[in-house]
Amino acid sequence: MASILVYMDGGMAIRIEEGDHELIAAAQRGERRALDTFVRRHDGWVRQIVYATTGRPGLVDDVAQNVWSGVWQQIATLSEPARWRGWIYRLAKNAAIDAGRQNARERGRAVGLNGDDPATSASDPARRVAQSEEQQRVLRAIRGLPDHYREPFILRHLQDWSYSEIGEAMGLPVDTVETRLVRARRLLREALADIRGD
């Protein structure tokens, strides 16, 4: 199957393949291999949605697994296979919100994109070395964006979604998406200037 779009996301090539909606349709007929192929293609952006929502790297694996399990269980309810992206986005977003709330109850505090997960930050020295100070500043600034600005920002600039795809997934008109992205960029510039002391 030929790739129709390739873009970079955090140093990783992501391919949007022809026939994704056909794989969804096959999975709706009960073909597990079709869904397995689909999951391998698109697990990366689902994981980023989970991380963008929870801010907890330690939750990403479990939540992503729950999302894909939910996709398999609910795939028959998707009436338009070609519109899979917004449907899976909503499943991932809701699963991440639920996991974040559960994690907050367990930790006894609110959870958001407000810091590193101590379980992962100390576990991989090579990863710590590879992450530059500038990248950490940018990540902190993105984490500090309000949810309604952070989500479209991540979908646009890390996932390369179009304004209409973001609008469809989030249930927003395209002009609202555009407005939120403009404000997110402005807030990000201001936050980075404050962090640098400019």
Secondary structure, DSSP 8 states (H G I E B T S, - for coil): --EEEEEEETTEEEEEETTHHHHHHHHHTT-HHHHHHHHHHHHHHHHHHHHHHH--HHHHHHHHHHHHHHHHHHGGG-S-GGGHHHHHHHHHHHHHHHHHHHHHHHHTS--SS-S--HHHHTT-HHHHHHS-HHHHHHHHHHHTS-HHHHHHHHHHHTT---HHHHHHHHT--HHHHHHHHHHHHHHHHHHHHHHHT-
